[in-house]
Amino acid sequence: MTDAIYCSECGKKNNDEDIECRYCGSTLKTGNIVTKREIKSFEELVTQENLDMLKQTKFTPTAYNTILEEILRIGYDKFTYNDNLTVLDNVYLLAEQYTHVYSKHKGNELGVYSTNDIYVDERRPEAQKTSTLIHELTHHLYYEIYEQWMMYALKVKKSIYIEAFVLFTLQFPLFKTFNEYIAHTTQSKFEKPGCQGYGSFIKLRKDYGLDLNKFKEHFAYGRAVSEDITMIIEQFLDEKVREKIVKQFEIDNIAVINQIEIEDLDIMSQKDTAASMGLILIDAMSEALKYEKSMEYLKSLEQLF
């Protein structure tokens, strides 16, 4: 009997011997993230059986690298850097391979990421729009990593229920704060030295009253994830592109803003990073199973997708 594999791009069912999706043409990663079930409700997702599956899953570096390769492939399938376009236009096109990108014309935020949508303030200088796109794309790729983990562990195809669960998982104050740290740290790799700002991270840390000295392990986790997401983006925006972005910062005369308060931070091993992601998903599933209010909040997120 032939097993099925679902395309991570269009979600359609293919045979596991297929190399390309017969519906959209995307390359299939057979033998890696094989999906056999379709989740059709939160009641079907949040179960003791699925919690047990998460606990039994080996969140290993090998599995993690498979997930990173799968995310990288999505970009490879559709994006090629175009030297005839500006760096900003290329970064727009790269981001659009993964999610939707829109312009915004009000509010103080340079950019916003909200459930698969990126909004960038068109009133800002070109250098800031470029680095903001990278920041918001990092948020999306971070969510994508967790969605792929859920697909891998539960052997299910992507759905709004998986996406909503990941949003639920990463909305806890500590995780939300370090989501910003990861995005800022990745963004800083593509900015002019001295222009790295961690404003939204610092604001969240203060809003939630988090003592940075008590969360050094989380910084190590954040740095590790940032390195992995940077690796993905670097495959499309190489050193020459970085130099062009830095030059644009000089042209736009971008000033130094808020600086991170802790320097020379350790970085977590990939083994511990993968294991930490597993524990975070297990804790979130346990939370949704245990508390009725958590389940109600999870269900309320469906309308965002």
C-alpha positions as CSV (number, residue, x, y, z in Angstrom):
1,M,0.0,0.0,0.0
2,T,1.4,3.4,-1.0
3,D,1.8,6.0,1.8
4,A,0.8,9.6,1.3
5,I,2.8,12.7,1.6
6,Y,1.2,16.2,1.7
7,C,2.8,19.1,-0.1
8,S,3.9,21.7,2.5
9,E,3.1,24.4,-0.1
10,C,-0.5,23.7,-1.3
11,G,-1.4,20.9,1.2
12,K,-2.5,18.5,-1.5
13,K,-2.1,14.7,-1.2
14,N,0.6,13.0,-3.2
15,N,2.1,9.5,-3.3
16,D,5.3,9.1,-1.3
17,E,7.2,8.1,-4.5
18,D,6.4,11.4,-6.1
19,I,9.3,13.9,-6.4
20,E,7.3,16.9,-7.3
21,C,3.8,17.9,-6.2
22,R,1.4,16.8,-8.9
23,Y,-0.8,19.9,-8.2
24,C,1.6,22.8,-7.8
25,G,4.9,21.5,-8.9
26,S,6.8,22.1,-5.7
27,T,9.6,19.7,-4.7
28,L,8.4,17.1,-2.1
29,K,10.6,16.1,0.8
30,T,9.5,12.5,1.0
31,G,10.7,10.4,3.9
32,N,11.2,13.5,6.0
33,I,7.9,15.2,7.0
34,V,5.4,12.6,6.0
35,T,1.8,13.6,6.8
36,K,-1.1,11.2,7.0
37,R,-3.8,12.9,9.0
38,E,-5.8,16.1,8.6
39,I,-6.8,17.9,11.7
40,K,-10.3,19.4,11.3
41,S,-11.0,20.9,14.7
42,F,-9.4,22.0,17.9
43,E,-11.1,19.1,19.7
44,E,-9.3,16.8,17.3
45,L,-5.9,18.6,17.8
46,V,-5.9,19.1,21.6
47,T,-6.1,15.5,22.9
48,Q,-4.3,13.3,25.3
49,E,-3.3,11.1,22.3
50,N,-1.5,14.0,20.6
51,L,0.1,15.1,23.8
52,D,1.5,11.6,24.2
53,M,2.7,11.7,20.6
54,L,4.6,15.0,21.3
55,K,6.1,13.4,24.4
56,Q,7.2,10.4,22.4
57,T,8.7,12.4,19.6
58,K,12.5,12.7,19.5
59,F,13.2,16.4,18.9
60,T,16.7,15.8,17.6
61,P,19.1,17.9,15.6
62,T,18.6,15.6,12.6
63,A,14.8,16.3,12.6
64,Y,15.4,20.0,13.2
65,N,17.8,20.2,10.2
66,T,15.2,18.5,8.1
67,I,12.7,21.1,9.1
68,L,15.1,24.0,8.3
69,E,15.9,22.4,4.9
70,E,12.1,22.2,4.2
71,I,11.7,25.9,5.0
72,L,14.7,26.7,2.9
73,R,13.4,24.7,0.0
74,I,10.2,26.8,-0.1
75,G,12.3,29.8,-1.0
76,Y,14.6,27.9,-3.4
77,D,11.6,26.7,-5.4
78,K,10.3,30.2,-6.2
79,F,13.0,32.9,-5.5
80,T,16.0,33.9,-7.4
81,Y,17.8,37.2,-6.6
82,N,17.4,39.7,-9.5
83,D,20.3,42.1,-10.0
84,N,18.0,44.3,-12.1
85,L,15.9,45.1,-9.0
86,T,16.8,47.1,-5.9
87,V,17.7,45.2,-2.7
88,L,14.4,46.3,-1.2
89,D,12.4,44.9,-4.1
90,N,14.3,41.6,-3.8
91,V,13.7,41.4,-0.1
92,Y,10.0,42.1,-0.8
93,L,9.9,39.2,-3.3
94,L,11.7,36.9,-0.9
95,A,9.3,37.6,1.9
96,E,6.3,37.0,-0.5
97,Q,7.5,33.5,-1.2
98,Y,6.7,32.7,2.5
99,T,3.9,35.0,3.4
100,H,1.8,38.1,2.4
101,V,3.4,41.5,2.4
102,Y,1.4,44.8,2.6
103,S,2.2,48.5,3.0
104,K,0.9,50.5,5.9
105,H,0.7,54.3,6.1
106,K,-0.2,55.0,9.8
107,G,1.0,54.1,13.3
108,N,4.4,54.3,14.9
109,E,5.6,50.8,14.2
110,L,8.2,50.3,11.5
111,G,6.5,47.0,10.7
112,V,4.0,44.5,12.0
113,Y,3.7,40.7,11.7
114,S,0.2,39.3,12.2
115,T,-0.9,35.7,11.3
116,N,0.8,35.2,8.0
117,D,0.7,38.9,7.0
118,I,3.6,41.4,7.1
119,Y,3.0,45.1,7.1
120,V,5.8,47.6,6.4
121,D,5.5,51.4,6.9
122,E,6.0,52.9,3.4
123,R,6.9,56.3,4.9
124,R,10.2,55.1,6.2
125,P,13.6,55.3,4.5
126,E,14.6,52.4,2.2
127,A,17.2,51.0,4.6
128,Q,14.7,50.8,7.4
129,K,12.0,49.2,5.2
130,T,14.6,46.6,4.1
131,S,15.7,45.7,7.6
132,T,12.1,45.8,8.9
133,L,11.1,43.3,6.2
134,I,13.8,41.0,7.4
135,H,12.7,41.4,11.0
136,E,9.0,40.6,10.2
137,L,10.0,37.7,7.9
138,T,12.0,36.3,10.9
139,H,8.8,36.2,12.9
140,H,7.1,34.2,10.1
141,L,10.0,31.8,9.8
142,Y,10.0,31.2,13.5
143,Y,6.3,30.3,13.5
144,E,6.9,28.1,10.5
145,I,9.6,26.2,12.4
146,Y,7.1,25.3,15.1
147,E,4.4,24.5,12.6
148,Q,6.7,22.1,10.9
149,W,7.6,20.5,14.2
150,M,3.8,19.9,14.9
151,M,3.4,18.4,11.4
152,Y,6.5,16.2,12.0
153,A,5.5,15.1,15.5
154,L,1.8,14.5,14.9
155,K,2.2,13.4,11.2
156,V,-0.5,15.8,10.1
157,K,-0.8,18.3,7.3
158,K,-0.7,22.0,7.9
159,S,-4.0,23.6,8.8
160,I,-5.4,26.7,10.5
161,Y,-5.7,24.6,13.7
162,I,-1.9,23.9,13.6
163,E,-1.2,27.5,12.9
164,A,-3.5,28.8,15.6
165,F,-1.9,26.3,18.1
166,V,1.6,27.7,17.3
167,L,0.3,31.2,17.8
168,F,-1.2,30.2,21.1
169,T,2.1,28.5,22.1
170,L,4.2,31.6,21.3
171,Q,1.9,34.2,22.9
172,F,2.9,33.4,26.4
173,P,4.7,36.6,27.7
174,L,8.2,35.0,28.0
175,F,8.0,33.4,24.5
176,K,6.5,36.5,23.0
177,T,9.3,38.6,24.4
178,F,12.0,36.3,23.1
179,N,10.3,36.1,19.7
180,E,11.1,39.8,19.4
181,Y,14.7,39.2,20.6
182,I,15.1,36.6,17.8
183,A,13.7,38.9,15.2
184,H,15.9,41.8,16.3
185,T,19.0,39.7,16.5
186,T,18.4,38.3,13.0
187,Q,17.7,41.8,11.6
188,S,20.9,43.2,13.1
189,K,22.9,40.8,11.0
190,F,21.8,42.7,7.9
191,E,22.2,46.3,9.3
192,K,25.0,48.7,9.5
193,P,27.0,48.1,12.7
194,G,25.8,50.5,15.4
195,C,22.3,50.8,14.0
196,Q,21.0,47.6,15.7
197,G,18.0,48.5,17.8
198,Y,16.0,46.2,20.2
199,G,13.2,48.6,20.9
200,S,10.2,46.3,20.8
201,F,12.1,43.6,22.8
202,I,13.1,46.1,25.5
203,K,9.6,47.4,25.7
204,L,8.1,43.9,26.1
205,R,10.7,43.0,28.7
206,K,9.8,46.1,30.7
207,D,6.0,45.6,30.2
208,Y,6.2,42.1,31.6
209,G,8.8,42.9,34.3
210,L,11.3,40.3,33.1
211,D,14.7,40.4,34.8
212,L,17.2,39.7,32.0
213,N,19.7,38.2,34.4
214,K,17.2,35.4,35.2
215,F,16.8,34.3,31.6
216,K,20.3,33.8,30.2
217,E,19.3,30.4,29.0
218,H,16.5,31.9,27.0
219,F,19.0,34.4,25.4
220,A,21.1,31.4,24.4
221,Y,18.1,29.8,22.9
222,G,17.2,33.0,21.1
223,R,20.6,33.4,19.7
224,A,20.7,29.8,18.4
225,V,17.3,30.2,16.7
226,S,18.4,33.5,15.2
227,E,21.5,31.9,13.8
228,D,19.4,29.2,12.1
229,I,16.9,31.7,10.6
230,T,19.8,33.9,9.5
231,M,21.3,30.9,7.8
232,I,18.1,30.5,5.8
233,I,18.0,34.2,4.8
234,E,21.7,34.2,3.9
235,Q,21.0,31.7,1.2
236,F,19.2,34.4,-0.7
237,L,20.8,37.6,0.6
238,D,24.6,37.0,0.4
239,E,27.5,39.2,1.6
240,K,27.3,41.5,-1.4
241,V,23.7,42.2,-0.7
242,R,24.5,42.9,2.9
243,E,27.1,45.4,1.8
244,K,24.4,47.2,-0.3
245,I,22.1,47.3,2.7
246,V,24.8,48.8,4.9
247,K,25.5,51.4,2.2
248,Q,21.8,52.3,2.1
249,F,21.9,52.9,5.9
250,E,24.7,55.4,5.2
251,I,22.8,57.0,2.4
252,D,19.7,57.3,4.5
253,N,21.7,58.5,7.5
254,I,20.0,56.1,9.9
255,A,20.9,56.9,13.5
256,V,21.7,54.6,16.4
257,I,18.7,53.6,18.5
258,N,18.1,51.4,21.5
259,Q,21.0,49.0,22.1
260,I,20.7,45.5,23.6
261,E,21.5,45.5,27.3
262,I,23.5,42.3,27.5
263,E,26.4,41.6,25.3
264,D,28.7,38.5,24.7
265,L,25.8,36.1,25.2
266,D,26.2,32.3,25.0
267,I,24.6,30.3,22.2
268,M,22.6,27.1,22.9
269,S,23.6,23.9,21.1
270,Q,21.4,22.7,18.4
271,K,20.6,19.5,20.4
272,D,19.4,21.6,23.3
273,T,17.5,24.1,21.0
274,A,15.6,21.3,19.3
275,A,14.8,19.7,22.7
276,S,13.6,23.1,24.1
277,M,11.2,23.5,21.2
278,G,9.7,20.1,22.0
279,L,9.3,21.0,25.6
280,I,7.6,24.3,24.7
281,L,5.1,22.5,22.5
282,I,4.4,19.8,25.1
283,D,3.8,22.5,27.8
284,A,1.4,24.4,25.5
285,M,-0.6,21.2,24.7
286,S,-0.7,20.4,28.4
287,E,-1.9,23.9,29.1
288,A,-4.7,23.7,26.5
289,L,-5.8,20.3,27.9
290,K,-5.8,21.3,31.5
291,Y,-7.4,24.7,31.5
292,E,-10.8,25.4,29.9
293,K,-9.9,29.1,29.5
294,S,-6.8,28.3,27.6
295,M,-8.8,26.1,25.2
296,E,-11.3,28.9,24.8
297,Y,-8.5,31.4,24.0
298,L,-7.0,28.9,21.5
299,K,-10.4,28.6,19.8
300,S,-10.7,32.4,19.6
301,L,-7.5,32.5,17.5
302,E,-9.2,30.6,14.6
303,Q,-10.8,33.8,13.4
304,L,-7.4,35.4,12.8
305,F,-6.6,32.9,10.0
